[in-house]
Amino acid sequence: MGSPVGRHGDKEMTGAKEGAVQRLVTPGEAIGASSGARAGTGTLKQGDNIISTKLGYAKENNGVLFVEPIYSAYLPRSGDLVVGVIESVRNNLWFAEVNGPFNGLLPMSLAPWKVEFGAAREHMDIGDVMLARVQEVDEAHNIVLTMKGVGLRKLKEGSVLELPVNLIKTIRENNEEILNILKEISDCRIIVGDNGRIWVDGDPANITTVRDGIDLIKSMGHESNVLSSIQNYANERRNN
């Protein structure tokens, strides 16, 4: 059995060797010639150059120059899987902090239980952790959540780890190979939220194994050899 939930804090540029340190660029910096290349995400064309509009790592893929930001804020979209923390409770709804620009609203009609008006706290209270999906984001930027769906629930055990949103895709690449490695060496249940939170449930020592792996991804997530580094990390764990 786990312990109560706790909270803890692409291709290389053409011609670059695998594992090489990528070029860190700042807004306004020229990252390449505009002739023969297209400006991708985080860039724009200015005269003869393609200019970075973000702080991040310059990359190229199929003739497109783009900048992968060091940090990206979570922008909720309908269907996203999120790990939220209850911040406030009303008679008929919960407010959850979802690592986004606004709190998510969970009305009792979209909760997994039959909730009587005024009895919301009996099911989830401030500080409780939930696994939910974004039902919709309306024109007023209200984030409506739902817990009606397979696997959506209150998370009573385990730990919540944090990973920058822009690195979530890193552990989902190659059929979630990195995620599968972390599950195999830790024997933990792991659920990755789109909002930069990862729920891990298992023995404390095994949760630490996952946490160390996540920290490794944080430290080198912009590099091309993250997978090989995680494989080396896993081999070290197996041999200990």
Secondary structure, 3 states (H helix, E strand, C coil): CCCECEEECCCCCCCCCCCCCCCEECCCCEEEECCCCEECCCEEEECCEEEECCCEEEEEECCEEEEEECCCCCCCCCCCEEEEEEEEECCCEEEEECCCCCCEEEEHHHCCCCCCCCCHHHCCCCCCEEEEEEEEECCCCCEEEECCCCCCEEECECEEEECCHHHHHHHHHHHHHHHHHHHHHHCCEEEECCCCEEEEECCHHHHHHHHHHHHHHHHHCCCCCHHHHHHHHHHHHHHC
